[in-house]
Structures are given as C-alpha cells and as structure tokens.
C-alpha cells in the first residue's frame, strides 16, 4: 500500500499515524534522510481529533475484496450476465482445448493514450496471432446486419486492436464481434 501511495501521489504524500507503531513512518523517514531535503520530517503536534470533529466510520469492504458494481439499467444487467456466462461455460460439444492457445484473458483492462480504462471482453494469444473478441448483447445485435454492426463497432475495435498491437508486437491482431444469437462477425476488414 505504501508503494501504491508513493507512486500515485501527484502533489504531496502525507503519512500519518502513531510514530511508535507505524512502520511506514519509519520507512518514509529513512528514505527522506537519503534525499536532499530537510533533516526531519515535520511532526504534527496536535491530534487530528483535537482539531476536527470525528467523522462517522465508513463501512467499506476490506482491501482486495471484490465489490459488485451497481447496475444502471436492465440492459446493462443482461449484458453483464451474458459476459459472465461466456466466461464460465464452454460451447456445447467438445470443450475448447487449452493446448490450442498460449493464454486467454477475460475482461482485460488497459489504459489508452488518454489514460481512460478500456475493458476488452476476451483476448486469446495463439502462437501466430492474437484474437480480440468483443461480446455484443444489445437489441441492435439482433436487428442489424453484420455489415451495420461492423460499421457501428469498427472504431471501438480499432482502438482495442491498437492497444493490443503495443503489447503483442510482431503478431497480427484479429478482431471479431460475438453476438447473443451466436453470430461471429470478423472485423479485420473493418478496423
């Protein structure tokens, strides 16, 4: 946690606590001594509770505990359920052989050039290529043609492919849409 705090601080980092029982304070103080900074860290002389009224305790999950995000609407809930089913169940018949690929990831989260989180539904790395599969579950997937869907989602998948190209240099990145009705729409020509 100290590492995360140190690497994420943009303007300042305040480490507080009981100096006799807080190893973080000792680590930060030791690091401070090796830098061209004042010899001592400033020490607070008053307790925070002496100056600021105590706030109510926040009921928060433990660090590392996964918390379900609230679903904004029924369509989003349906999409999340569809994604979960695809992640946990193989297609009917012979299960997919893991020897056919090097590694596969569900919901791979990456940062784009603007620092925005992008979540890729499925990325499968094979010996000779990488496959990006984007699940589409909305009503448009049932009423639009493959060409219309490819046009609608082409820019999104092009952005995803660009992110993957930086991770898998030298390997072709193939993309496809997987629809709720089972259609697989290759996107290589559209992106």
N, C-alpha and C positions, 0 to 999 in steps of 0.2 A: 504494500500500500504506500509506503514511503517513496519507493521508486516511481509509482504512478503519479503521486503528488508532485514530486520533483520534476518529472518530465512533462507534466501538463500545465504547470504554473506559467502564466503568461506575464504577469507583472510582479507578483510577490508570492511568497510562501510563508505562512505563519504556522509554526509548530508549537503547540501549547500542551500543557499538562503538568503533572507533578514531577518536578525535576529529579526526585529521588527514585521514582518508579517508572520513568519513561525512557526506554532505550533509544527511542527516536531522537529525543532531545540531545542525548549524548552523541549519537552518530552525526547529527547535523552540526553540533558544536565542534566535533573533531574535524569534520570536513571544512568548516568555516575557518579553523585555525591555519589550514594549509593554503588559504587564499589570501590575496592582498586586500584584506578587509579589516575593520576594527577588531581589536583583540577579543572583545567579549560580545556575545550576543546580548541584545537588550533584554532585560528580565522585567516582567510585569510585576509591579509592586502591590497591586490590589487584585483581589479575586474578581473575576467577571461577575459573579453573583452579587458582589458588593455594589456594583455599578449598574447592572442591568437586571430587571426583574427576570426571574427564572421562567422560561417558556415551558409549556406543556411538553411532555415527552412524545416524540413522534413514533408511531407504531410502524416500523419499517421492517422489511424482510432482512434476514441475515445476509451478509456478504456472500455472493456466489449463488444465492438461492434464485432459481428461475421464477419469474412472476409472469402470469398471463396478462397480456395487454388487453385493455378493454376493446371490444369490437364496436366499431362506429355504426354499422348497419348490417342488416341480414345478408346482403350480397357479399360483404366482406367476410362474414362468418362462414358462409358457404364456400368461399374461396379458400379460407384457411383450413376448413375441414377437408376439402379436396386435396390440398397440398399435403396434409398430414397422411391421408390415405395413400397417396402416391409414394410418400417416403417410407411407409411401413409395409406395403404389400406389393408383391411381385405380380406381374400379369398372369392370367390363368395359363396353365400348361407348365412347360419346363421352366424352372426359375432361371433368372439371368446368371450366367457363370462369371464369378468374380475374376477368373483367370483371363477373361476377355479384355480387361482394362487394368491400368495401373492403380488408379484411385478414382473415387467418385465422392462428390460432396453435395449435400443438400443445403439450400439456403446459404450459399457462400456470400458473405458480406464484405464488400470492398469500398474504398473511398475513391471517388472520381477526382478529376483535377480541381474541381471547385470545393472539395472537402465534404461533399454530400455522400451519405451512405447509399450504396446500391446493393440490393439483395438479388442475387442470381439464384433462380429456383434449383437448377441441377447443373453441375459441371462434371463431366466424365472425361478423364485423361486416358487416352489409349497410347500405344507405342508410337503411332504415326500421326495422330491428330488429337484435338480436344473438341468435345461436343458440349454445346451450351443448349440446354432445353428449358424453355420458358413455358410454364403452365398458364393457360388461359381458361377461365371458368365462367366468364360473364355471359349474359344473354347474347351478346354480339357473336360469340363463338358458334352459336347455333344457327343464326340467321344470315351471317355474312359469308361470302365466298372465300375460298383460300386466298385468292388474289387480293381481295379487300382487306382481309386480316393481315396479310403480309405487308400491305401498304400502310395500314394503321400502326403496326407494331415494328416496322422496319427500323426506324430511327432509334427506338429503345434498344433493340438487339444489336444495332451497330455500335452503340455506346458500350454495351456489355462486352462485345467482341473486342473493342479497342482496349478495355481494361484487361481482358484475358491475354491479349497479344503481348502486353508487357510482362506478364507472368510466365508465359509459355513461348518464349522467343524461338523462332525457327519451326514451330509446329502450326499447321493450318488450324484455324478455329472455325468449326462448323456450327451453325445455329439452326434451331427448329422451334416451332410452336407446338405444344401438345395440348389438344383441346379436350374438353369434358366428354365429348362424344367419341373420343378415341382417335380423331384425325391427327396426323403428324404432318406439319407444313414446313418443309425445308425452307430456310431463309437465306441460304448462301448467295442467291442471285439478287435478293432484295436489299442486303445490307452491305 
